[in-house]
Amino acid sequence: MAASSNSSLSGSSVSSDAEEYQPPIWKSYLYQLQQEAPRPKRIICPGEVGNRPKYYGREFHGIISREQADELLGGVEGAYILRESQRQPGCYTLALRFGNQTLNYRLFYDGKHFVGEKRFESIHDLVTDGLITLYIETKASEYISKMTTNPIYEHIGYATLLREKVSRRLSRSKNESRKASVTNEEHTAVEKISSLVRRAALSHNDNHFNYKKTHNFKVHTFRGPHWCEYCANFMWGLIAQGVRCSDCGLNVHKQCSKHVPNDCQPDLKRIKKVYCCDLTTLVKAHNMQRPMVVDICIREIEARGLKSEGLYRVSGFTEHIEDVKMAFDRDGEKADISANIYPDINIITGALKLYFRDLPIPVITYDTYSRFIEAAKISSADERLEAVHEVLMLLPPAHYETLRYLMIHLKKVTLNEKDNFMNAENLGIVFGPTLMRPPEDSTLTSLHDMRYQKTIVQILIENEDVLF
């Protein structure tokens, strides 16, 4: 991102094609304040200090009082020293001159230096970042408090026209040759727009399964100047200036992340694997209703395994199941799990069960777990079925669709019971702990709930035509 731009936030700034798109103006007020912030001035101790910790330099002055520290700083803005506390020997303090007063911070070290959440390689960087933050929060506290009130994120007028044009381009390409040159051209067109507009463009793409998804924000250190894609303001500081969505690449202030809607559009380049990936993230990234693992495995099982004795109960070789997992992680929907490669159908059923077990959030989510368990305890069959249906409606759409598709498949398995000896109760025993896990990682809870987990899956299979 650049600090300056001549475009505006209005829809008229959107050009006739994605390649000519110009981003909105990024607000540089906070960037200017960062440039004005006081620079750190290290006050060196003139003599050697015998008890100086090895991770501190000549700015360490040993055991001195606050008054002595204040005198050493000499009223110079940005001046700093380190000292050992008189009251608590072995505890260290950063004394920093800012705003015509001396500020004292308890200083810690665990391989990196810190006084709060941020951790720094050097004291100099810690002080530099601290002075920037203090200066900006002092000069622009009211401005910062109002940053989220009129965000560019909600001014989608400029993005709406663009996303319609990009969507038409992507739609046309579906009916054209899949030559690399065409694909690269589309990729370049979308790549040139920010992740904010990329999200808007993809959200209305043809056949895009519009499941809501929260952003997967993680604290991020940006190299070089960066601007928030929610409020358009500069992201100040040296490190950990904001957060980045690891699924779609959206960059925002930490405080702005609380206001961003649940509209993450994952980027395939950022999704490194299939197994152990959040279910909704995977289906949105691949633009599918369900995870491709589920579709491909079930298709293979139904083609050649429905009459296999002990289907889903009999285990395949663990090494071969891991091979299937690696094939999906490496090749995605192009993974070859045919009988030529894996003649034992139990390897495929094992790979499918492993996929469900590896999900960070189970198909039956942690949020709904307790309500499903309570529903299973209801004695009246009709009331129990009604309670299960109510909780099903609380599942995220991608989870609901995956569960629905799996239950249709497992119903087919039970229709071949005379050959495979697998009825709904047997399948409930297998899939109960696979599809649902208690929120707290408790072996005792899992053992106690096992019969209720079995009951829920059994009900879902037997009543799939009514419940879904």
C-alpha positions as CSV (number, residue, x, y, z in Angstrom):
1,M,0.0,0.0,0.0
2,A,1.1,3.5,-0.6
3,A,0.6,6.5,1.7
4,S,-0.8,8.7,-1.1
5,S,-3.3,8.2,-3.8
6,N,-5.4,10.5,-6.0
7,S,-8.5,8.3,-6.1
8,S,-11.6,8.7,-4.0
9,L,-14.0,6.4,-2.1
10,S,-16.8,6.9,-4.5
11,G,-18.0,4.4,-7.0
12,S,-17.0,6.7,-9.8
13,S,-13.3,5.9,-9.0
14,V,-13.8,2.4,-10.2
15,S,-12.5,2.0,-13.7
16,S,-13.8,-0.2,-16.5
17,D,-11.7,-3.2,-15.5
18,A,-10.0,-4.8,-12.5
19,E,-6.5,-4.1,-13.8
20,E,-7.2,-0.3,-13.7
21,Y,-8.6,-0.2,-10.2
22,Q,-7.3,2.5,-7.9
23,P,-7.5,2.0,-4.2
24,P,-9.1,4.6,-1.9
25,I,-7.1,7.3,-0.1
26,W,-5.1,5.9,2.8
27,K,-5.3,8.3,5.8
28,S,-1.7,9.4,6.7
29,Y,-2.3,11.5,9.8
30,L,-1.1,8.8,12.2
31,Y,1.9,8.1,9.9
32,Q,2.9,11.7,10.2
33,L,2.6,11.5,13.9
34,Q,4.9,8.5,14.0
35,Q,7.5,10.5,12.1
36,E,7.3,13.3,14.7
37,A,7.6,10.9,17.7
38,P,10.6,11.5,20.0
39,R,13.6,9.3,19.2
40,P,15.2,7.2,21.9
41,K,18.3,8.6,23.6
42,R,20.3,6.0,25.6
43,I,21.9,7.4,28.8
44,I,25.1,5.4,29.3
45,C,26.4,4.5,32.7
46,P,30.0,6.0,33.0
47,G,31.3,3.1,35.1
48,E,31.1,-0.6,35.1
49,V,28.2,-2.2,37.0
50,G,29.2,-5.5,38.6
51,N,25.7,-7.0,38.7
52,R,24.6,-6.0,35.2
53,P,22.5,-8.8,33.6
54,K,24.2,-10.1,30.4
55,Y,21.1,-9.2,28.2
56,Y,21.4,-5.4,29.2
57,G,23.9,-3.0,27.8
58,R,25.6,0.2,29.1
59,E,22.2,1.8,29.6
60,F,22.0,-0.3,32.9
61,H,22.8,1.8,36.0
62,G,22.5,-0.7,38.8
63,I,20.5,-0.1,41.9
64,I,19.4,3.5,42.0
65,S,16.3,5.3,43.2
66,R,13.5,6.9,41.0
67,E,14.8,10.3,42.0
68,Q,18.3,9.4,40.8
69,A,16.9,8.1,37.6
70,D,14.9,11.2,37.0
71,E,18.1,13.3,37.5
72,L,20.1,11.2,35.1
73,L,17.5,11.6,32.3
74,G,17.9,15.4,32.6
75,G,14.5,16.3,31.3
76,V,15.4,15.1,27.7
77,E,12.5,13.7,25.7
78,G,13.1,10.1,24.7
79,A,16.0,9.7,27.2
80,Y,16.0,6.3,28.9
81,I,18.0,4.2,31.4
82,L,17.6,0.7,33.0
83,R,17.9,0.3,36.7
84,E,17.5,-2.4,39.4
85,S,14.7,-1.7,41.9
86,Q,15.7,-0.6,45.4
87,R,12.5,-2.0,46.9
88,Q,12.7,-5.3,45.0
89,P,16.2,-6.4,44.2
90,G,16.4,-8.7,41.1
91,C,13.5,-6.7,39.5
92,Y,14.4,-4.3,36.7
93,T,12.8,-1.1,35.6
94,L,12.8,1.0,32.4
95,A,12.9,4.7,33.2
96,L,11.8,6.8,30.2
97,R,11.4,10.5,29.8
98,F,8.2,11.5,27.9
99,G,5.8,14.4,28.1
100,N,7.9,16.3,30.6
101,Q,7.8,13.5,33.2
102,T,9.7,10.3,34.0
103,L,7.7,7.1,33.4
104,N,8.8,3.9,35.1
105,Y,7.9,0.5,33.6
106,R,8.6,-3.0,35.1
107,L,10.9,-4.7,32.6
108,F,10.9,-8.4,31.8
109,Y,13.1,-10.8,29.7
110,D,12.3,-14.3,28.5
111,G,14.7,-14.3,25.5
112,K,13.1,-11.1,24.4
113,H,12.4,-7.8,26.2
114,F,8.9,-6.7,27.1
115,V,6.8,-4.5,29.4
116,G,3.5,-5.5,27.9
117,E,2.2,-7.9,25.2
118,K,4.8,-7.0,22.6
119,R,8.3,-8.6,22.7
120,F,11.4,-7.0,21.3
121,E,14.9,-8.2,20.3
122,S,16.5,-5.1,21.8
123,I,15.8,-2.5,24.4
124,H,16.3,0.2,21.7
125,D,13.4,-1.2,19.6
126,L,11.2,-1.5,22.7
127,V,11.8,2.1,23.6
128,T,11.4,3.3,20.0
129,D,8.0,1.5,19.7
130,G,7.0,2.7,23.2
131,L,7.7,6.4,22.3
132,I,5.7,6.1,19.0
133,T,2.7,4.6,20.9
134,L,2.9,7.1,23.7
135,Y,3.2,10.1,21.3
136,I,0.4,8.9,19.0
137,E,-2.0,8.0,21.8
138,T,-1.3,11.4,23.5
139,K,-1.7,13.5,20.4
140,A,-4.6,11.6,18.7
141,S,-6.5,9.8,21.5
142,E,-9.9,11.2,20.4
143,Y,-9.0,10.6,16.7
144,I,-8.1,6.9,17.5
145,S,-11.3,6.4,19.5
146,K,-13.4,7.4,16.4
147,M,-11.4,5.5,13.8
148,T,-13.9,2.8,13.5
149,T,-17.0,5.0,13.2
150,N,-16.8,5.7,9.4
151,P,-14.8,2.8,7.9
152,I,-14.0,2.4,4.2
153,Y,-15.0,-1.3,4.8
154,E,-18.6,-0.2,4.8
155,H,-18.2,2.1,1.8
156,I,-18.7,-0.7,-0.7
157,G,-20.0,1.5,-3.5
158,Y,-16.5,1.5,-5.1
159,A,-16.2,-2.3,-4.6
160,T,-19.7,-3.3,-5.8
161,L,-19.1,-2.2,-9.4
162,L,-15.7,-3.8,-9.4
163,R,-16.9,-7.2,-8.0
164,E,-19.6,-7.3,-10.7
165,K,-17.0,-6.8,-13.4
166,V,-14.6,-9.3,-11.9
167,S,-17.4,-11.8,-11.4
168,R,-18.4,-11.5,-15.1
169,R,-14.8,-12.1,-16.1
170,L,-14.5,-15.2,-13.9
171,S,-17.9,-16.5,-15.1
172,R,-16.9,-16.1,-18.8
173,S,-13.8,-18.0,-18.2
174,K,-15.8,-21.0,-17.1
175,N,-17.0,-21.4,-20.6
176,E,-13.7,-20.8,-22.2
177,S,-10.6,-22.9,-22.6
178,R,-8.7,-23.6,-19.4
179,K,-5.4,-22.6,-20.9
180,A,-2.7,-21.4,-18.5
181,S,-2.5,-18.0,-20.1
182,V,-6.2,-17.3,-19.4
183,T,-5.9,-18.5,-15.8
184,N,-2.8,-16.4,-15.3
185,E,-4.6,-13.3,-16.7
186,E,-7.5,-13.7,-14.3
187,H,-5.2,-14.4,-11.4
188,T,-3.2,-11.2,-12.2
189,A,-6.4,-9.1,-12.4
190,V,-7.7,-10.2,-9.0
191,E,-4.2,-10.1,-7.5
192,K,-3.9,-6.4,-8.3
193,I,-6.8,-5.4,-6.0
194,S,-6.5,-5.3,-2.3
195,S,-7.7,-8.2,-0.1
196,L,-10.7,-5.9,0.9
197,V,-11.9,-5.7,-2.6
198,R,-10.9,-9.3,-3.4
199,R,-13.3,-10.3,-0.7
200,A,-16.1,-8.2,-2.2
201,A,-15.4,-9.5,-5.7
202,L,-15.4,-13.2,-4.7
203,S,-18.5,-12.9,-2.4
204,H,-20.7,-12.5,-5.5
205,N,-18.9,-14.9,-7.8
206,D,-21.1,-17.4,-9.6
207,N,-21.7,-20.7,-7.7
208,H,-19.9,-19.3,-4.6
209,F,-21.4,-21.0,-1.6
210,N,-22.1,-18.1,0.6
211,Y,-21.4,-19.6,4.0
212,K,-20.5,-17.0,6.7
213,K,-17.0,-17.3,8.1
214,T,-15.2,-15.4,10.8
215,H,-11.8,-14.0,10.0
216,N,-8.8,-15.9,11.5
217,F,-6.9,-12.9,12.8
218,K,-3.5,-13.3,14.2
219,V,-1.1,-10.6,15.5
220,H,1.3,-9.6,12.7
221,T,4.4,-7.6,12.3
222,F,4.3,-5.6,9.0
223,R,7.5,-4.7,7.3
224,G,7.4,-1.1,6.0
225,P,4.3,1.2,6.2
226,H,0.9,-0.5,6.2
227,W,-2.6,0.9,6.4
228,C,-5.7,-0.7,7.9
229,E,-8.1,-2.1,5.4
230,Y,-11.0,-1.4,7.7
231,C,-10.6,2.2,8.7
232,A,-7.8,3.2,6.1
233,N,-5.6,4.6,8.9
234,F,-1.9,4.0,9.3
235,M,-0.9,1.0,11.5
236,W,1.7,2.5,13.8
237,G,4.6,1.0,15.7
238,L,7.7,-1.1,15.0
239,I,6.2,-4.6,15.5
240,A,2.8,-6.2,16.0
241,Q,1.2,-3.1,14.6
242,G,-2.1,-5.0,13.8
243,V,-3.6,-8.3,12.9
244,R,-3.8,-10.3,9.6
245,C,-6.4,-12.9,8.7
246,S,-4.3,-16.0,8.0
247,D,-7.1,-17.3,5.7
248,C,-7.8,-14.3,3.4
249,G,-5.0,-11.8,4.1
250,L,-7.1,-8.9,5.4
251,N,-4.9,-6.5,7.4
252,V,-6.5,-4.4,10.1
253,H,-5.8,-2.7,13.5
254,K,-6.5,-5.0,16.5
255,Q,-9.3,-2.7,17.6
256,C,-10.8,-2.6,14.1
257,S,-10.8,-6.5,14.0
258,K,-13.7,-6.4,16.5
259,H,-15.9,-4.6,13.9
260,V,-15.1,-6.6,10.8
261,P,-18.1,-8.7,9.6
262,N,-18.0,-12.5,9.4
263,D,-17.3,-12.4,5.6
264,C,-13.9,-14.0,5.3
265,Q,-13.2,-15.2,1.7
266,P,-10.3,-17.6,2.2
267,D,-7.5,-17.5,-0.4
268,L,-6.3,-20.9,-1.7
269,K,-2.7,-19.7,-1.6
270,R,-3.0,-19.4,2.2
271,I,-4.7,-22.8,2.8
272,K,-1.7,-25.1,3.0
273,K,-3.5,-28.4,3.8
274,V,-6.8,-30.2,3.6
275,Y,-6.7,-32.2,6.9
276,C,-6.7,-30.3,10.1
277,C,-8.1,-27.2,8.3
278,D,-11.3,-25.6,9.6
279,L,-14.2,-27.0,7.7
280,T,-15.8,-23.7,6.6
281,T,-12.4,-22.3,5.6
282,L,-11.8,-25.3,3.4
283,V,-15.1,-25.3,1.6
284,K,-15.0,-21.5,1.0
285,A,-11.5,-21.7,-0.3
286,H,-12.3,-24.4,-2.8
287,N,-15.8,-23.0,-3.6
288,M,-17.6,-26.2,-2.7
289,Q,-20.6,-27.1,-0.6
290,R,-18.7,-29.7,1.4
291,P,-15.1,-30.7,1.9
292,M,-13.8,-32.5,-1.2
293,V,-12.4,-35.3,1.1
294,V,-15.9,-36.2,2.1
295,D,-17.3,-36.2,-1.4
296,I,-14.4,-38.2,-3.0
297,C,-14.2,-40.8,-0.2
298,I,-17.9,-41.4,0.0
299,R,-18.1,-41.7,-3.8
300,E,-15.3,-44.3,-3.7
301,I,-16.9,-46.2,-0.8
302,E,-20.3,-46.3,-2.4
303,A,-18.8,-47.4,-5.7
304,R,-17.1,-50.5,-4.3
305,G,-17.5,-50.9,-0.6
306,L,-21.2,-50.8,0.6
307,K,-21.3,-54.6,1.0
308,S,-17.9,-54.9,2.7
309,E,-18.2,-56.7,6.0
310,G,-17.6,-54.5,9.0
311,L,-17.5,-51.3,6.9
312,Y,-16.2,-48.4,9.0
313,R,-15.7,-50.8,12.0
314,V,-12.8,-52.6,10.5
315,S,-9.6,-50.6,10.5
316,G,-7.2,-50.2,7.5
317,F,-3.4,-50.0,7.8
318,T,-2.5,-46.8,9.6
319,E,0.5,-46.2,7.2
320,H,-1.8,-46.4,4.2
321,I,-4.4,-44.1,5.8
322,E,-1.6,-41.6,6.4
323,D,-0.7,-41.9,2.7
324,V,-4.2,-41.0,1.7
325,K,-4.1,-38.0,4.1
326,M,-0.9,-36.8,2.5
327,A,-2.3,-37.3,-1.0
328,F,-5.3,-35.0,-0.2
329,D,-3.0,-32.5,1.5
330,R,-0.7,-32.5,-1.5
331,D,-3.1,-33.0,-4.5
332,G,-6.4,-31.8,-3.2
333,E,-9.3,-33.0,-5.3
334,K,-6.9,-34.6,-7.7
335,A,-5.8,-37.2,-5.1
336,D,-6.0,-40.7,-6.5
337,I,-7.7,-43.1,-4.0
338,S,-8.9,-45.7,-6.6
339,A,-8.8,-49.4,-6.1
340,N,-5.7,-49.5,-8.3
341,I,-3.8,-47.6,-5.5
342,Y,-5.8,-48.7,-2.4
343,P,-7.6,-52.0,-3.0
344,D,-8.6,-52.2,0.6
345,I,-11.8,-50.1,1.1
346,N,-11.1,-49.9,4.9
347,I,-8.2,-47.6,4.0
348,I,-10.6,-45.1,2.5
349,T,-13.1,-45.4,5.4
350,G,-10.2,-44.9,7.7
351,A,-9.1,-41.8,5.8
352,L,-12.6,-40.3,6.0
353,K,-12.9,-41.0,9.7
354,L,-9.4,-39.4,10.3
355,Y,-10.5,-36.3,8.4
356,F,-13.4,-35.8,10.8
357,R,-11.2,-36.5,13.9
358,D,-8.6,-34.0,12.7
359,L,-11.0,-31.1,12.3
360,P,-10.1,-28.3,14.8
361,I,-13.8,-27.8,15.3
362,P,-15.8,-31.0,15.0
363,V,-18.7,-31.4,12.5
364,I,-21.0,-31.2,15.5
365,T,-19.5,-28.1,16.9
366,Y,-18.4,-27.4,20.5
367,D,-21.1,-24.7,20.8
368,T,-23.9,-27.3,20.1
369,Y,-22.4,-30.3,21.9
370,S,-24.1,-30.0,25.2
371,R,-27.5,-29.3,23.6
372,F,-27.2,-32.5,21.5
373,I,-26.2,-34.5,24.6
374,E,-29.2,-33.1,26.5
375,A,-31.5,-34.0,23.6
376,A,-30.2,-37.6,23.6
377,K,-31.3,-37.9,27.3
378,I,-35.0,-37.1,26.5
379,S,-37.1,-40.2,27.1
380,S,-39.9,-39.4,24.7
381,A,-38.9,-40.4,21.1
382,D,-41.0,-37.7,19.5
383,E,-39.7,-34.9,21.8
384,R,-36.1,-36.2,21.4
385,L,-36.4,-36.0,17.6
386,E,-37.8,-32.5,17.9
387,A,-35.0,-31.4,20.2
388,V,-32.3,-32.9,17.9
389,H,-33.9,-31.0,14.9
390,E,-33.8,-27.7,16.8
391,V,-30.1,-28.1,17.6
392,L,-29.3,-29.1,14.0
393,M,-30.5,-25.7,13.0
394,L,-27.8,-24.1,15.1
395,L,-25.0,-25.7,13.2
396,P,-22.9,-23.5,10.8
397,P,-24.2,-24.1,7.2
398,A,-21.0,-25.9,6.0
399,H,-21.2,-28.2,9.1
400,Y,-24.9,-28.8,8.6
401,E,-24.4,-29.7,4.9
402,T,-21.5,-32.0,5.6
403,L,-23.4,-33.8,8.3
404,R,-26.5,-34.1,6.0
405,Y,-24.5,-35.6,3.2
406,L,-22.7,-38.0,5.5
407,M,-26.0,-39.2,7.1
408,I,-27.5,-39.9,3.7
409,H,-24.4,-42.0,2.9
410,L,-24.6,-43.9,6.3
411,K,-28.3,-44.6,5.7
412,K,-27.2,-46.3,2.4
413,V,-24.7,-48.3,4.4
414,T,-27.5,-49.6,6.8
415,L,-29.6,-50.6,3.8
416,N,-26.8,-53.2,3.0
417,E,-26.8,-54.5,6.6
418,K,-27.3,-58.1,5.5
419,D,-23.9,-58.0,3.8
420,N,-21.9,-55.5,5.8
421,F,-23.5,-56.2,9.3
422,M,-23.5,-52.5,10.0
423,N,-26.8,-51.0,11.3
424,A,-27.4,-47.5,12.6
425,E,-26.5,-48.4,16.2
426,N,-23.1,-49.9,15.1
427,L,-22.4,-46.8,13.0
428,G,-23.4,-44.6,16.0
429,I,-20.7,-46.4,18.1
430,V,-18.1,-45.7,15.4
431,F,-19.1,-42.1,14.4
432,G,-20.3,-40.7,17.8
433,P,-16.8,-39.7,19.1
434,T,-15.7,-39.0,15.6
435,L,-18.3,-36.4,14.8
436,M,-18.7,-34.8,18.3
437,R,-16.2,-34.0,21.1
438,P,-16.9,-32.2,24.4
439,P,-15.5,-28.6,24.5
440,E,-13.3,-29.4,27.5
441,D,-10.6,-32.0,26.8
442,S,-11.8,-34.5,29.4
443,T,-11.4,-38.2,29.1
444,L,-13.9,-38.7,31.9
445,T,-16.6,-36.5,30.1
446,S,-15.9,-38.3,26.8
447,L,-16.4,-41.7,28.4
448,H,-19.6,-40.6,30.3
449,D,-21.1,-39.1,27.1
450,M,-20.2,-42.0,24.7
451,R,-23.6,-43.6,24.8
452,Y,-25.3,-40.3,24.2
453,Q,-23.0,-39.6,21.3
454,K,-23.9,-43.0,19.8
455,T,-27.6,-42.2,20.3
456,I,-27.4,-38.9,18.5
457,V,-25.7,-40.4,15.4
458,Q,-28.1,-43.3,15.4
459,I,-31.0,-40.9,15.5
460,L,-29.5,-38.8,12.7
461,I,-29.0,-41.9,10.5
462,E,-32.4,-43.4,11.1
463,N,-34.3,-40.1,10.6
464,E,-32.1,-38.4,8.0
465,D,-35.1,-38.0,5.6
466,V,-37.0,-36.1,8.4
467,L,-34.2,-34.2,10.1
468,F,-32.4,-32.8,7.0
